[in-house]
Structure formats: structure tokens, C-alpha cells
Amino acid sequence: MSNNFKREVFLKQRTIAKIVKGVGIGLHKGDPVEIILEPLEADMGIRFFRSDLNVNIELKPENVVDTRMATVIGNNNATISTIEHLLSAIYAYGIDNIKISVSSSEVPIMDGSGASFCMMLDEAGVMELDKSKNVMIIKKEVIHKDGEKYTKILPSKIAEYSFKINFDHPIIKEQEYNFIFSKRDYIKEISKARTFGFLKDVQILRSMGLALGGSLDNAIVLDEKKMLNNDPLRYQNEFVRHKILDAIGDMSLLGMPIIGKYDSYAGSHSLNHLLTLEILKDSSNYEIRNLNEEYEKEFSRVFA
């Protein structure tokens, strides 16, 4: 064999090893929702299915139909809401192909974090497929602004997420967190961060027939001065860490792992969605490559 021979190694696509099922409450309707995760073959991607309506909904940015309270995808026949926590966990586990069936118009909220979905994925196990994984490499800065608020993505040799929030509330105040992405650190540092809301907003939403499933068991709820939950914060800066959890889920609609730095100030589901559209608008913003030897070592570590 020639000394000049270069070993061609490809990191493989992944799915789950077996079917797993769970039941939880829908955040807005408050009804029980059955969720089933099933393996899919290579290149089939992440697919949602409304089992109550027998309707498939493809996961892609152009199918996002609402971002006001959560990320919602849909087509002419059906919608599925609150997909971001589940997608965040799926992305962290490096899963490229999976079928997600839900028996209602919402992914169950579970405990308001990604932890329950990580447990489901651990139960299912991860299986490699005989097809190489693609990666999106960010080539130049892309930004979407709304006044002082913004989300942007920049070139980087690693995958990282940086978020800053500033709330006029004594429990939250100003928080900032920079997360160097890996599956192991996601489980430890991000997955348990719960969604949060303010009591005054919950009361308004319930008057509109929304947030009927919301409770202190699946969200951090705050009044004007304090946190109403009896259990303590899971992280000192749990609020900004949950924003990163959301961002990972929202950005996963790009359809593959991202090598770049996500950065946001006061970002939202809406700004995340608009950033994905802005990235895809110009093909010079990114490059799609197979995960060959150049990136194999980095991503083997990231998804270990």
C-alpha cells in the first residue's frame, strides 16, 4: 500500500434501534398525547405523523406555520405544535432518521425540558446506518434582527451556541451562557432546563383557551417578584439554558448538523425560524459536505 494513501472514513447516519412509546400532556389543550418514536432507513430524515388524522408532516423550515408560543409545523390538513424540545434532544443524539407519531396536535410537554425525550432515546438506543452523514458548514455571518433583538450564525470550526437574555425580574435579570456543543454536555448542561412563563401571561392564555395543560410540573412559573414552583432551579441560570435548548431544536430544521456559532440576544422561536430561512436563501452562506475524515474526529467526539 502506498504511503500516500489517504484513508476515507465517513461518520454514519443514525436512527434509533427500536420503537419506544410515551404519554404526556399537551401544553395548550391539556389532553393526554401518545408519542411513538420509530426507526427509519437512511436518507429518510425526521418525519412527523398525526396518528389521529393519518397525516404526515415533513420537517422543513417552509412547513413552519406558527412561532408565537412554540414552533409549529403543518400542511393544509394538520399541524403539530411544541416540537422544539423533542427536536433538540434528537439533534443532540445525532439522529438523522426517525418517525415521530403523535395522537394530537401537540408533542407532549413532559416536564417542560428535553430530559424526558433523552430518556426515551436512551431506551430506544442509537443505531448506525450504512450511509454517510452530511454536515452544514457555515461560510459567512447571517443575521436576522428585530430592533435590539437578534439571532445570527457565524463561521466556526466547532458547533457552539451563545445566548443572552435580560428580563426585568429579580429571579432572571441578565443571563448569558456559551455552550460548546456535544451530546454528553447537552445531557448534563442543557437538557434539564425547563420552559418558563409569567403568571400574568398564563392567565391571559387560559382565557384564550391556551396553556390548559401548563402547570408547575412542566414549567417554571413566576409572578412579579418570585418563582411559584416549590422545587429549586435545576441550574442557576436555567432560563438562558432553556433558550439554548429551544435554539438547538429550532435550528435543527436545517436538516443536518451545523458547524458554526449560533449567537442571540433575546431571541425567540420566530427569530430562529427567520434565521433558518435567511441561511437557506443564499447558497453562499453555507457548504454541505459528507462527514469524511476532515470532520470525523470532531463529530465522533460531539455525538459520543
C-alpha positions as CSV (number, residue, x, y, z in Angstrom):
1,M,0.0,0.0,0.0
2,S,1.3,3.4,-0.9
3,N,2.4,5.8,1.9
4,N,0.4,8.4,0.1
5,F,-2.9,6.5,0.5
6,K,-5.4,8.6,2.5
7,R,-7.9,6.6,4.5
8,E,-11.5,7.6,3.5
9,V,-13.7,7.4,6.7
10,F,-17.2,8.5,6.9
11,L,-19.3,9.2,10.0
12,K,-22.5,7.3,9.5
13,Q,-26.2,8.4,9.7
14,R,-28.1,7.3,12.7
15,T,-31.6,6.2,13.7
16,I,-33.0,4.6,16.8
17,A,-32.6,0.9,17.4
18,K,-36.2,0.1,18.4
19,I,-39.7,1.6,18.8
20,V,-40.4,3.5,22.0
21,K,-43.7,4.9,23.3
22,G,-44.6,7.5,25.9
23,V,-47.7,9.5,27.1
24,G,-47.8,13.1,28.3
25,I,-50.0,16.2,28.5
26,G,-50.3,18.7,25.6
27,L,-49.3,22.1,26.9
28,H,-52.2,24.1,25.3
29,K,-55.1,21.6,25.0
30,G,-54.3,19.8,28.3
31,D,-55.3,16.5,26.8
32,P,-53.2,13.2,27.0
33,V,-51.0,12.7,24.0
34,E,-49.4,9.4,23.0
35,I,-46.0,9.7,21.3
36,I,-44.2,6.9,19.4
37,L,-40.7,7.1,18.1
38,E,-39.8,4.6,15.3
39,P,-36.6,3.9,13.3
40,L,-36.3,4.9,9.7
41,E,-33.9,4.0,6.9
42,A,-31.0,6.2,5.8
43,D,-31.9,9.5,3.9
44,M,-35.5,9.4,5.1
45,G,-34.9,12.3,7.6
46,I,-37.1,13.3,10.5
47,R,-40.8,12.8,9.8
48,F,-43.8,13.7,11.9
49,F,-47.1,11.8,11.7
50,R,-50.5,12.7,13.2
51,S,-51.8,9.2,14.1
52,D,-55.3,10.6,14.9
53,L,-55.6,12.1,11.4
54,N,-53.4,9.7,9.4
55,V,-51.4,12.7,8.1
56,N,-47.7,13.1,7.5
57,I,-45.9,16.4,8.0
58,E,-42.4,16.8,6.6
59,L,-39.9,18.6,8.9
60,K,-38.5,21.6,6.9
61,P,-38.4,25.3,7.5
62,E,-41.0,26.1,4.9
63,N,-43.6,24.0,6.8
64,V,-43.3,26.2,9.9
65,V,-46.8,27.8,10.2
66,D,-46.6,29.5,13.6
67,T,-43.9,30.6,16.1
68,R,-45.8,32.7,18.6
69,M,-45.9,30.3,21.6
70,A,-43.8,27.4,20.2
71,T,-42.6,26.1,16.9
72,V,-45.5,24.7,14.9
73,I,-45.3,22.8,11.6
74,G,-48.2,21.9,9.4
75,N,-49.7,21.4,6.0
76,N,-53.2,22.0,4.6
77,N,-54.6,19.2,6.7
78,A,-52.9,19.3,10.1
79,T,-50.5,21.0,12.5
80,I,-48.2,19.8,15.3
81,S,-47.1,22.2,18.0
82,T,-44.3,22.4,20.5
83,I,-41.8,20.3,18.5
84,E,-38.6,22.1,19.7
85,H,-37.8,20.3,22.9
86,L,-38.1,16.8,21.2
87,L,-36.1,18.0,18.2
88,S,-33.4,19.4,20.5
89,A,-32.8,16.0,22.1
90,I,-32.9,14.2,18.7
91,Y,-30.3,16.6,17.3
92,A,-28.1,16.1,20.4
93,Y,-28.1,12.4,19.9
94,G,-27.0,12.7,16.3
95,I,-30.1,11.1,15.0
96,D,-30.8,11.8,11.3
97,N,-33.7,9.5,10.6
98,I,-36.7,8.9,12.8
99,K,-40.5,8.8,12.6
100,I,-42.4,10.7,15.3
101,S,-46.1,9.9,15.8
102,V,-48.4,11.9,18.0
103,S,-52.1,11.3,18.7
104,S,-53.0,15.0,18.8
105,S,-51.9,18.4,17.6
106,E,-49.1,18.8,20.1
107,V,-45.9,17.0,21.2
108,P,-46.4,16.3,24.9
109,I,-44.7,18.9,27.1
110,M,-43.4,16.3,29.6
111,D,-41.6,18.2,32.4
112,G,-41.0,21.3,30.2
113,S,-37.4,20.3,29.3
114,G,-35.7,17.9,27.0
115,A,-34.9,15.4,29.8
116,S,-37.8,13.0,29.2
117,F,-37.0,12.8,25.5
118,C,-33.4,12.0,26.3
119,M,-34.7,9.1,28.4
120,M,-36.9,7.9,25.6
121,L,-33.9,8.0,23.2
122,D,-31.7,6.2,25.8
123,E,-34.4,3.5,26.0
124,A,-34.6,3.2,22.2
125,G,-30.8,3.1,21.7
126,V,-29.0,4.6,18.7
127,M,-28.1,2.6,15.6
128,E,-25.7,3.5,12.8
129,L,-26.8,3.1,9.2
130,D,-24.8,2.3,6.1
131,K,-24.8,5.8,4.7
132,S,-22.5,8.8,5.4
133,K,-23.8,11.8,7.4
134,N,-23.9,15.3,5.9
135,V,-23.0,18.4,7.7
136,M,-23.7,22.1,7.0
137,I,-20.6,24.3,7.3
138,I,-21.4,28.0,7.8
139,K,-19.3,30.1,5.5
140,K,-20.3,33.6,6.4
141,E,-22.2,35.6,9.0
142,V,-26.0,35.6,8.6
143,I,-28.2,37.7,10.9
144,H,-31.8,38.4,11.5
145,K,-32.8,41.4,13.7
146,D,-35.9,42.7,15.3
147,G,-35.0,46.0,16.9
148,E,-32.4,45.2,19.6
149,K,-33.2,41.5,19.4
150,Y,-31.3,39.3,17.0
151,T,-30.2,35.8,16.1
152,K,-27.2,35.2,14.0
153,I,-24.8,32.4,12.9
154,L,-21.1,32.8,12.2
155,P,-18.4,30.6,10.8
156,S,-16.6,28.5,13.4
157,K,-14.5,25.3,13.5
158,I,-16.8,23.9,16.1
159,A,-20.6,23.8,16.9
160,E,-21.4,26.3,19.7
161,Y,-24.4,28.3,21.0
162,S,-24.3,31.6,22.8
163,F,-27.4,33.3,24.2
164,K,-28.1,36.4,26.3
165,I,-31.3,37.4,27.9
166,N,-32.4,40.4,30.0
167,F,-35.7,40.3,31.9
168,D,-36.9,43.0,34.4
169,H,-37.5,40.3,37.0
170,P,-35.5,39.7,40.2
171,I,-35.2,36.0,39.6
172,I,-34.0,36.2,36.0
173,K,-32.3,39.6,35.4
174,E,-29.5,39.4,32.9
175,Q,-28.2,35.9,32.0
176,E,-25.6,34.8,29.4
177,Y,-24.4,31.4,28.5
178,N,-22.0,30.0,25.9
179,F,-22.4,26.3,25.2
180,I,-19.8,24.2,23.2
181,F,-22.0,21.5,21.7
182,S,-21.6,17.8,22.4
183,K,-24.2,15.1,23.3
184,R,-22.6,14.5,26.7
185,D,-22.6,18.2,27.7
186,Y,-26.1,18.7,26.3
187,I,-27.4,16.0,28.6
188,K,-25.5,17.5,31.5
189,E,-25.8,21.2,30.9
190,I,-28.9,21.9,28.7
191,S,-31.4,19.0,28.6
192,K,-32.9,19.6,32.1
193,A,-33.6,23.3,31.6
194,R,-37.3,23.9,31.8
195,T,-39.5,26.3,29.8
196,F,-40.7,29.3,31.8
197,G,-43.5,31.8,31.8
198,F,-45.1,34.6,33.9
199,L,-48.4,34.1,35.8
200,K,-50.0,37.2,34.2
201,D,-49.4,35.7,30.7
202,V,-50.6,32.3,31.7
203,Q,-53.9,33.8,32.9
204,I,-54.3,35.6,29.5
205,L,-53.5,32.5,27.6
206,R,-56.0,30.4,29.5
207,S,-58.7,33.0,28.8
208,M,-58.0,32.3,25.2
209,G,-58.3,28.5,25.6
210,L,-54.5,28.0,25.6
211,A,-51.9,26.7,28.1
212,L,-54.6,24.5,29.6
213,G,-52.0,21.8,30.3
214,G,-49.5,24.1,31.8
215,S,-48.6,23.6,35.5
216,L,-45.8,23.9,38.0
217,D,-44.9,20.3,37.0
218,N,-44.0,21.3,33.4
219,A,-42.8,24.9,33.6
220,I,-41.2,27.5,35.8
221,V,-43.9,30.0,36.6
222,L,-43.1,33.4,38.0
223,D,-45.2,36.2,39.5
224,E,-44.0,39.8,39.6
225,K,-41.4,39.0,42.3
226,K,-40.7,35.3,42.8
227,M,-40.8,31.8,41.4
228,L,-44.0,29.9,42.3
229,N,-42.5,26.4,42.0
230,N,-41.6,24.6,45.2
231,D,-38.7,22.8,43.7
232,P,-35.5,24.8,43.1
233,L,-33.9,25.8,39.9
234,R,-32.0,23.0,38.2
235,Y,-29.3,25.4,37.1
236,Q,-28.5,28.8,38.5
237,N,-29.1,30.2,35.0
238,E,-31.8,27.8,33.9
239,F,-33.7,30.4,32.0
240,V,-31.0,31.2,29.4
241,R,-30.0,27.5,29.2
242,H,-33.6,26.7,28.2
243,K,-33.3,29.3,25.4
244,I,-30.3,27.4,24.1
245,L,-32.3,24.1,24.3
246,D,-35.0,25.8,22.2
247,A,-32.5,27.2,19.7
248,I,-30.9,23.8,19.1
249,G,-34.3,22.4,18.4
250,D,-35.4,25.2,16.1
251,M,-32.1,25.3,14.2
252,S,-32.3,21.5,13.6
253,L,-35.0,22.2,11.0
254,L,-32.0,22.9,8.7
255,G,-31.9,19.1,8.4
256,M,-28.3,18.3,9.4
257,P,-25.6,19.0,12.0
258,I,-24.2,22.6,11.8
259,I,-20.6,23.6,12.1
260,G,-20.9,27.3,13.1
261,K,-21.6,29.6,16.0
262,Y,-25.2,30.5,16.8
263,D,-25.5,33.7,18.8
264,S,-28.6,35.5,20.0
265,Y,-29.8,38.3,22.2
266,A,-33.4,38.0,23.4
267,G,-34.1,35.5,20.6
268,S,-37.3,33.6,20.0
269,H,-38.8,30.8,18.0
270,S,-39.8,33.4,15.4
271,L,-36.3,34.8,15.1
272,N,-34.8,31.3,15.0
273,H,-37.2,30.3,12.2
274,L,-36.4,33.5,10.2
275,L,-32.7,32.8,10.6
276,T,-33.0,29.4,9.1
277,L,-34.9,30.9,6.1
278,E,-32.2,33.6,5.8
279,I,-29.4,30.9,5.8
280,L,-31.1,28.9,3.1
281,K,-31.9,31.9,0.9
282,D,-28.3,32.2,-0.3
283,S,-26.3,29.0,-1.0
284,S,-23.0,31.0,-0.5
285,N,-23.9,31.2,3.2
286,Y,-23.1,27.5,3.7
287,E,-21.5,24.4,2.3
288,I,-22.9,20.9,2.6
289,R,-20.3,18.1,2.9
290,N,-20.1,14.4,3.8
291,L,-18.6,14.0,7.3
292,N,-15.4,12.4,6.0
293,E,-12.0,12.2,7.7
294,E,-11.7,16.0,8.0
295,Y,-14.6,16.2,10.5
296,E,-14.9,12.6,11.6
297,K,-12.8,13.1,14.8
298,E,-14.6,16.2,15.9
299,F,-18.1,14.8,15.3
300,S,-17.3,11.4,16.7
301,R,-16.5,13.3,19.9
302,V,-19.5,15.5,19.7
303,F,-22.0,12.7,19.3
304,A,-20.2,10.2,21.6
